[in-house]
Amino acid sequence: MNTQSICAMLGEYGCYFLSLLHLVKSDYAALSLFQLALDKKYINDDCYINDPSAVLKLAAGGKWDIRKENADYKPTRDELEILRFERKTTGMTYSHFVTGDGFGNVVYDPLGDSRTVTEGQLISKRIIRRIE
């Protein structure tokens, strides 16, 4: 994939990937990390993440535990959260991932101000914990 294709793909579908990178302060390495993750098959070329813990290990080192929880889950002090929102329109469901503050509030939105977040509802959380 060339750089412009990667940028377009990340802009359109890379919200989970970019939210993971934001948690470990690797946002600005997104292009090179995307290509590395793609080469290692941690992520597909459509931005579907096959192994989010491997993406975090690639970006920040260490071992990571990531699990899906309900929207009302309260993270413990050693857990980080990524929030998944959905917005339904006639014949279409949009979803979007953002970084949360541990209390279900958005602290980082890869799009800046997503309509899916402002007009949709919180559906689930990805809970992240460094284990090494």
C-alpha positions in Angstrom: 0.0 0.0 0.0 1.2 3.5 -0.7 1.2 6.4 1.7 -1.8 8.1 0.3 -3.9 4.9 0.3 -2.9 4.2 3.9 -3.9 7.8 4.9 -7.2 7.4 3.2 -7.9 4.1 4.8 -6.9 5.3 8.3 -9.1 8.4 7.9 -12.1 6.3 6.8 -11.8 3.1 8.9 -8.8 3.4 11.3 -10.5 4.7 14.4 -9.8 1.6 16.5 -6.2 1.5 15.4 -5.6 5.2 16.0 -7.3 5.0 19.4 -5.0 2.2 20.4 -2.0 4.2 19.3 -3.2 7.3 21.2 -3.3 5.3 24.4 0.4 4.7 24.1 1.3 8.1 22.7 2.2 6.7 19.2 -0.3 8.7 17.1 2.4 10.3 15.0 3.9 7.0 14.0 0.6 5.7 12.6 1.8 5.4 9.0 4.8 3.3 9.7 3.1 1.3 12.5 0.2 0.6 10.1 2.5 -0.8 7.5 4.4 -2.9 10.1 1.1 -4.3 11.5 -0.1 -5.0 8.0 3.1 -6.9 7.1 2.8 -8.9 10.3 -0.9 -9.5 9.7 -2.0 -7.9 13.0 -4.3 -5.7 10.9 -6.0 -6.1 7.6 -5.7 -3.6 4.8 -9.3 -2.5 5.5 -8.2 -1.6 9.1 -9.8 -4.6 10.7 -7.6 -5.4 13.7 -6.9 -9.1 14.0 -4.7 -8.8 17.2 -5.0 -5.5 19.1 -2.6 -6.6 21.8 0.1 -7.3 19.1 -0.5 -3.8 17.7 0.1 -2.3 21.2 3.2 -4.4 21.6 4.5 -3.2 18.3 3.8 0.5 19.3 4.8 0.5 22.9 6.4 -2.9 23.8 5.3 -5.1 26.6 2.4 -7.5 26.8 -1.2 -6.3 26.8 -4.5 -7.8 27.7 -7.6 -6.5 25.7 -11.1 -7.6 26.2 -14.6 -6.4 25.3 -17.0 -5.3 28.0 -20.5 -3.9 28.2 -21.0 -0.1 28.0 -21.6 0.1 31.7 -18.4 -1.6 32.8 -16.3 0.5 35.2 -12.5 0.1 34.6 -10.2 -0.4 37.5 -7.3 2.0 38.1 -4.8 -0.1 36.0 -7.2 -0.4 33.0 -7.6 1.9 30.0 -10.7 2.1 27.8 -11.6 2.5 24.2 -15.3 3.2 23.7 -17.4 1.9 20.7 -20.3 4.1 19.6 -23.0 3.3 17.1 -25.4 5.6 15.2 -28.3 4.1 13.3 -29.8 5.7 10.2 -32.3 4.3 7.8 -30.7 1.2 6.3 -27.2 2.0 7.8 -25.4 1.5 11.1 -22.2 3.5 11.7 -19.7 2.6 14.4 -16.8 4.6 15.7 -14.0 4.0 18.3 -12.7 6.7 20.6 -10.4 6.8 23.7 -12.2 7.1 27.0 -11.2 8.6 30.3 -12.1 5.5 32.5 -15.5 6.9 33.3 -17.1 6.5 29.8 -16.3 10.1 28.6 -14.5 10.8 25.4 -10.9 12.2 25.7 -9.7 11.5 22.2 -11.7 11.2 19.0 -9.6 10.3 15.9 -12.1 12.3 13.8 -12.1 15.3 16.2 -15.9 15.5 16.5 -17.6 12.4 15.2 -21.4 12.5 14.5 -21.5 8.8 15.6 -20.3 9.9 19.0 -22.5 13.0 19.3 -25.6 11.5 17.9 -25.2 7.8 18.6 -24.9 5.8 21.8 -22.1 3.9 23.6 -22.4 0.2 22.8 -19.4 -1.4 24.3 -15.9 -0.9 25.7 -12.5 -2.4 24.9 -10.6 -2.6 28.2 -6.8 -2.5 27.9 -4.3 -3.4 30.6 -0.6 -3.7 30.4 0.5 -7.0 31.9 4.3 -6.6 31.7 
